[in-house]
Amino acid sequence: MTVQERTQPTEYLTLKEAAARFKVSEKTLRRRISTGDLRAVHNGRRLIRIAEADLEALFEPVPNARSLAS
């Protein structure tokens, strides 16, 4: 990790914001968190936050013939 990466503030989203951004249900995100596919942090007992970068990494585009040709 570079110094620049450490100084960049991490953007955290609520489950509701994350679900709306990727048009999935909060239940889907909770399942991904419980299986370990999606990292999340707790702030207290009930508040769950997801780093925007982790959410983006979870929803990477599926490779296809066009993307492999370029």
DRENLUMLUM-283507 format. One record per residue: residue number from 0; residue in three letters; x, z, y of N, C-alpha, C, O in turn. Coordinates in steps of 0.001 Angstrom, whole numbers, always signed. Last residue first. Example, Ala and Ser with C-alpha at 12.3 -4.5 7.8 and 13.67 -1.06 7.14 Angstrom:
<sites>
<num = 1&residu = Ser&nu = +12850&nw = +7080&nv = -2250&cau = +13670&caw = +7140&cav = -1060&cu = +12900&cw = +7870&cv = +30&ou = +13409&ow = +8039&ov = +1138>
<num = 0&residu = Ala&nu = +13190&nw = +7800&nv = -5690&cau = +12300&caw = +7800&cav = -4500&cu = +13200&cw = +7800&cv = -3300&ou = +14236&ow = +8465&ov = -3319>
</sites>
This chain:
<sites>
<num = 69&residu = Ser&nu = -10196&nw = -27060&nv = -7146&cau = -9526&caw = -27058&cav = -5838&cu = -8280&cw = -26236&cv = -5819&ou = -7616&ow = -26144&ov = -4787>
<num = 68&residu = Ala&nu = -11245&nw = -26657&nv = -9667&cau = -10636&caw = -27956&cav = -9369&cu = -9848&cw = -27925&cv = -8048&ou = -8916&ow = -28711&ov = -7877>
<num = 67&residu = Leu&nu = -12513&nw = -24210&nv = -9659&cau = -11269&caw = -24330&cav = -10422&cu = -10529&cw = -25618&cv = -10101&ou = -9308&ow = -25675&ov = -10244>
<num = 66&residu = Ser&nu = -14808&nw = -24705&nv = -8219&cau = -13839&caw = -23771&cav = -7660&cu = -12503&cw = -23852&cv = -8390&ou = -11461&ow = -23587&ov = -7791>
<num = 65&residu = Arg&nu = -16120&nw = -26548&nv = -9936&cau = -15721&caw = -26940&cav = -8580&cu = -14649&cw = -26015&cv = -8008&ou = -13693&ow = -26478&ov = -7386>
<num = 64&residu = Ala&nu = -16618&nw = -25064&nv = -12273&cau = -15751&caw = -26247&cav = -12315&cu = -15280&cw = -26649&cv = -10933&ou = -14130&ow = -27059&ov = -10778>
<num = 63&residu = Asn&nu = -16444&nw = -21582&nv = -11279&cau = -17096&caw = -22729&cav = -11904&cu = -16156&cw = -23921&cv = -11815&ou = -15030&ow = -23798&ov = -11335>
<num = 62&residu = Pro&nu = -16433&nw = -18012&nv = -11178&cau = -15723&caw = -19288&cav = -11129&cu = -16524&cw = -20384&cv = -11836&ou = -17186&ow = -20145&ov = -12846>
<num = 61&residu = Val&nu = -18638&nw = -16108&nv = -9243&cau = -18330&caw = -16538&cav = -10602&cu = -17589&cw = -17869&cv = -10502&ou = -18058&ow = -18775&ov = -9813>
<num = 60&residu = Pro&nu = -17559&nw = -13969&nv = -6577&cau = -18209&caw = -15184&cav = -7073&cu = -17741&cw = -15529&cv = -8487&ou = -16598&ow = -15269&ov = -8864>
<num = 59&residu = Glu&nu = -17885&nw = -10395&nv = -6828&cau = -17055&caw = -11578&cav = -6642&cu = -17773&cw = -12800&cv = -7177&ou = -18530&ow = -12689&ov = -8141>
<num = 58&residu = Phe&nu = -18947&nw = -7725&nv = -6426&cau = -19757&caw = -8936&cav = -6365&cu = -18903&cw = -10157&cv = -6035&ou = -19177&ow = -10868&ov = -5067>
<num = 57&residu = Leu&nu = -16921&nw = -5851&nv = -6401&cau = -17877&caw = -5857&cav = -7512&cu = -18645&cw = -7163&cv = -7572&ou = -18958&ow = -7653&ov = -8657>
<num = 56&residu = Ala&nu = -15643&nw = -6268&nv = -3989&cau = -14922&caw = -6585&cav = -5220&cu = -15861&cw = -6654&cv = -6422&ou = -15626&ow = -7423&ov = -7354>
<num = 55&residu = Glu&nu = -17547&nw = -5284&nv = -2199&cau = -17202&caw = -6704&cav = -2162&cu = -16512&cw = -7126&cv = -3457&ou = -16765&ow = -8217&ov = -3968>
<num = 54&residu = Leu&nu = -17403&nw = -2576&nv = -2895&cau = -18652&caw = -3307&cav = -3089&cu = -18389&cw = -4807&cv = -3112&ou = -18942&ow = -5524&ov = -3946>
<num = 53&residu = Asp&nu = -14846&nw = -1961&nv = -2060&cau = -15192&caw = -1818&cav = -3479&cu = -16467&cw = -2580&cv = -3810&ou = -16587&ow = -3163&ov = -4888>
<num = 52&residu = Ala&nu = -15091&nw = -2402&nv = +703&cau = -14159&caw = -3219&cav = -73&cu = -14464&cw = -3138&cv = -1568&ou = -14351&ow = -4141&ov = -2272>
<num = 51&residu = Glu&nu = -16888&nw = -385&nv = +1477&cau = -17282&caw = -1792&cav = +1591&cu = -16383&cw = -2691&cv = +740&ou = -16866&ow = -3641&ov = +124>
<num = 50&residu = Ala&nu = -17392&nw = +2407&nv = -545&cau = -16482&caw = +1682&cav = +341&cu = -16864&cw = +201&cv = +311&ou = -17124&ow = -372&ov = -747>
<num = 49&residu = Ile&nu = -20305&nw = +4278&nv = -539&cau = -19543&caw = +3251&cav = -1239&cu = -18670&cw = +2540&cv = -224&ou = -19145&ow = +2120&ov = +830>
<num = 48&residu = Arg&nu = -21574&nw = +7578&nv = -915&cau = -21103&caw = +6496&cav = -56&cu = -20238&cw = +5564&cv = -878&ou = -19529&ow = +5989&ov = -1791>
<num = 47&residu = Ile&nu = -24128&nw = +9908&nv = -1308&cau = -23204&caw = +8990&cav = -1986&cu = -22858&cw = +7884&cv = -1008&ou = -23736&ow = +7320&ov = -353>
<num = 46&residu = Leu&nu = -25260&nw = +13142&nv = -1085&cau = -24865&caw = +11967&cav = -314&cu = -23814&cw = +11152&cv = -1056&ou = -22742&ow = +11657&ov = -1388>
<num = 45&residu = Arg&nu = -25656&nw = +15440&nv = -2663&cau = -26551&caw = +14291&cav = -2777&cu = -26080&cw = +13025&cv = -2084&ou = -26479&ow = +11930&ov = -2479>
<num = 44&residu = Arg&nu = -23680&nw = +17391&nv = -2322&cau = -24302&caw = +17189&cav = -3620&cu = -25035&cw = +15866&cv = -3738&ou = -25032&ow = +15242&ov = -4799>
<num = 43&residu = Gly&nu = -20942&nw = +16108&nv = -339&cau = -21956&caw = +17095&cav = -673&cu = -22565&cw = +16769&cv = -2022&ou = -22023&ow = +15962&ov = -2777>
<num = 42&residu = Asn&nu = -20348&nw = +13100&nv = -668&cau = -20180&caw = +13981&cav = +474&cu = -21271&cw = +15036&cv = +340&ou = -22381&ow = +14870&ov = +846>
<num = 41&residu = His&nu = -18723&nw = +11171&nv = -3083&cau = -19791&caw = +12109&cav = -2753&cu = -19394&cw = +12892&cv = -1525&ou = -18241&ow = +13294&ov = -1370>
<num = 40&residu = Val&nu = -18002&nw = +7720&nv = -3469&cau = -17584&caw = +9065&cav = -3103&cu = -18821&cw = +9892&cv = -2785&ou = -19824&ow = +9381&ov = -2288>
<num = 39&residu = Ala&nu = -17401&nw = +5228&nv = -5979&cau = -18210&caw = +5818&cav = -4915&cu = -17669&cw = +7213&cv = -4635&ou = -16970&ow = +7803&ov = -5459>
<num = 38&residu = Arg&nu = -16744&nw = +2171&nv = -7639&cau = -16263&caw = +3466&cav = -7152&cu = -17163&cw = +3931&cv = -6018&ou = -17626&ow = +3132&ov = -5204>
<num = 37&residu = Leu&nu = -18218&nw = +612&nv = -10326&cau = -18227&caw = +708&cav = -8864&cu = -17786&cw = +2108&cv = -8463&ou = -18374&ow = +3103&ov = -8888>
<num = 36&residu = Asp&nu = -17964&nw = +943&nv = -13018&cau = -17696&caw = -387&cav = -12471&cu = -17591&cw = -377&cv = -10950&ou = -16954&ow = -1248&ov = -10358>
<num = 35&residu = Gly&nu = -18757&nw = +3311&nv = -14117&cau = -17388&caw = +3237&cav = -13620&cu = -17019&cw = +1872&cv = -13059&ou = -15873&ow = +1661&ov = -12662>
<num = 34&residu = Thr&nu = -21317&nw = +3797&nv = -14802&cau = -20485&caw = +3154&cav = -15824&cu = -19027&cw = +3046&cv = -15391&ou = -18159&ow = +2726&ov = -16203>
<num = 33&residu = Ser&nu = -22285&nw = +4894&nv = -12418&cau = -22221&caw = +5756&cav = -13609&cu = -21380&cw = +5139&cv = -14723&ou = -20786&ow = +5871&ov = -15514>
<num = 32&residu = Ile&nu = -22178&nw = +2673&nv = -10727&cau = -21363&caw = +3852&cav = -10425&cu = -21197&cw = +4697&cv = -11685&ou = -20097&ow = +5162&ov = -11985>
<num = 31&residu = Arg&nu = -24075&nw = +1038&nv = -11926&cau = -22686&caw = +579&cav = -11833&cu = -21738&cw = +1728&cv = -11531&ou = -20612&ow = +1750&ov = -12029>
<num = 30&residu = Arg&nu = -26356&nw = +2634&nv = -11509&cau = -25898&caw = +2336&cav = -12878&cu = -24454&cw = +1887&cv = -12873&ou = -23677&ow = +2309&ov = -13729>
<num = 29&residu = Arg&nu = -26501&nw = +2554&nv = -8719&cau = -26292&caw = +3843&cav = -9389&cu = -25803&cw = +3641&cv = -10824&ou = -24943&ow = +4382&ov = -11301>
<num = 28&residu = Leu&nu = -27039&nw = -163&nv = -8363&cau = -25780&caw = +396&cav = -7876&cu = -25480&cw = +1732&cv = -8531&ou = -24330&ow = +2016&ov = -8865>
<num = 27&residu = Thr&nu = -29598&nw = -249&nv = -9517&cau = -28518&caw = -1083&cav = -10051&cu = -27165&cw = -530&cv = -9623&ou = -26246&ow = -438&ov = -10437>
<num = 26&residu = Lys&nu = -30985&nw = +1442&nv = -7785&cau = -30832&caw = +1822&cav = -9192&cu = -29705&cw = +1023&cv = -9847&ou = -28943&ow = +1566&ov = -10647>
<num = 25&residu = Glu&nu = -31132&nw = -21&nv = -5496&cau = -30270&caw = +1157&cav = -5485&cu = -30002&cw = +1622&cv = -6917&ou = -28924&ow = +2134&ov = -7220>
<num = 24&residu = Ser&nu = -31088&nw = -3557&nv = -6254&cau = -31742&caw = -2261&cav = -6105&cu = -30713&cw = -1137&cv = -6061&ou = -29582&ow = -1285&ov = -6524>
<num = 23&residu = Val&nu = -29770&nw = -6128&nv = -4102&cau = -29952&caw = -5514&cav = -5417&cu = -30624&cw = -4165&cv = -5191&ou = -30713&ow = -3692&ov = -4058>
<num = 22&residu = Lys&nu = -28723&nw = -7498&nv = -1838&cau = -30056&caw = -7777&cav = -2363&cu = -30194&cw = -7362&cv = -3829&ou = -30663&ow = -8127&ov = -4673>
<num = 21&residu = Phe&nu = -26478&nw = -6734&nv = -570&cau = -26307&caw = -7643&cav = -1707&cu = -27616&cw = -7940&cv = -2429&ou = -27623&ow = -8553&ov = -3496>
<num = 20&residu = Arg&nu = -27518&nw = -5161&nv = +1523&cau = -26521&caw = -6192&cav = +1814&cu = -26403&cw = -7213&cv = +682&ou = -26248&ow = -8408&ov = +931>
<num = 19&residu = Ala&nu = -29183&nw = -3325&nv = +242&cau = -29764&caw = -4340&cav = +1130&cu = -28788&cw = -5480&cv = +1376&ou = -29192&ow = -6641&ov = +1431>
<num = 18&residu = Ala&nu = -27303&nw = -1755&nv = -1099&cau = -28314&caw = -2492&cav = -1862&cu = -28924&cw = -3605&cv = -1017&ou = -29153&ow = -4707&ov = -1513>
<num = 17&residu = Ala&nu = -25913&nw = -663&nv = +1070&cau = -25213&caw = -1507&cav = +104&cu = -26195&cw = -2355&cv = -691&ou = -25950&ow = -3538&ov = -928>
<num = 16&residu = Glu&nu = -27925&nw = +856&nv = +2308&cau = -27264&caw = -229&cav = +3040&cu = -26584&cw = -1203&cv = +2080&ou = -26668&ow = -2419&ov = +2255>
<num = 15&residu = Lys&nu = -28507&nw = +2669&nv = +204&cau = -29552&caw = +1809&cav = +763&cu = -28949&cw = +608&cv = +1493&ou = -29405&ow = -523&ov = +1320>
<num = 14&residu = Leu&nu = -26107&nw = +4009&nv = -155&cau = -26664&caw = +3207&cav = -1251&cu = -27701&cw = +2221&cv = -722&ou = -27755&ow = +1071&ov = -1160>
<num = 13&residu = Thr&nu = -24101&nw = +3520&nv = +2814&cau = -25013&caw = +4300&cav = +1989&cu = -25496&cw = +3406&cv = +850&ou = -25314&ow = +2189&ov = +889>
<num = 12&residu = Leu&nu = -20643&nw = +2639&nv = +3134&cau = -22058&caw = +2307&cav = +3229&cu = -22876&cw = +3281&cv = +2396&ou = -22397&ow = +3805&ov = +1391>
<num = 11&residu = Tyr&nu = -17657&nw = +2832&nv = +5035&cau = -18480&caw = +3315&cav = +3932&cu = -19939&cw = +3003&cv = +4204&ou = -20413&ow = +3088&ov = +5337>
<num = 10&residu = Glu&nu = -14649&nw = +1428&nv = +5824&cau = -16070&caw = +1356&cav = +6144&cu = -16854&cw = +1783&cv = +4909&ou = -16731&ow = +1165&ov = +3852>
<num = 9&residu = Thr&nu = -11665&nw = +2973&nv = +6665&cau = -12499&caw = +2453&cav = +5586&cu = -13954&cw = +2516&cv = +6011&ou = -14426&ow = +3542&ov = +6499>
<num = 8&residu = Pro&nu = -9345&nw = +1967&nv = +9158&cau = -10414&caw = +2867&cav = +8718&cu = -11262&cw = +2190&cv = +7643&ou = -11536&ow = +991&ov = +7709>
<num = 7&residu = Gln&nu = -5971&nw = +1331&nv = +8599&cau = -7273&caw = +713&cav = +8783&cu = -8362&cw = +1678&cv = +8312&ou = -8307&ow = +2159&ov = +7180>
<num = 6&residu = Thr&nu = -3689&nw = +2605&nv = +7806&cau = -4201&caw = +2930&cav = +9128&cu = -5563&cw = +2298&cv = +9400&ou = -6243&ow = +2696&ov = +10346>
<num = 5&residu = Arg&nu = -3069&nw = +1585&nv = +5315&cau = -3408&caw = +2996&cav = +5414&cu = -4012&cw = +3354&cv = +6768&ou = -4773&ow = +4316&ov = +6863>
<num = 4&residu = Glu&nu = -2407&nw = -1048&nv = +5919&cau = -3584&caw = -790&cav = +5102&cu = -4027&cw = +666&cv = +5211&ou = -5224&ow = +952&ov = +5202>
<num = 3&residu = Gln&nu = -40&nw = -644&nv = +7380&cau = -1204&caw = -1209&cav = +8060&cu = -2482&cw = -939&cv = +7257&ou = -3524&ow = -635&ov = +7838>
<num = 2&residu = Val&nu = +1695&nw = +231&nv = +5428&cau = +1324&caw = +1144&cav = +6511&cu = +66&cw = +651&cv = +7200&ou = -799&ow = +1447&ov = +7564>
<num = 1&residu = Thr&nu = +585&nw = -874&nv = +2162&cau = +1383&caw = -971&cav = +3369&cu = +884&cw = +34&cv = +4404&ou = -198&ow = +606&ov = +4272>
<num = 0&residu = Met&nu = +841&nw = +0&nv = -1171&cau = +0&caw = +0&cav = +0&cu = +884&cw = +0&cv = +1231&ou = +1826&ow = +787&ov = +1328>
</sites>
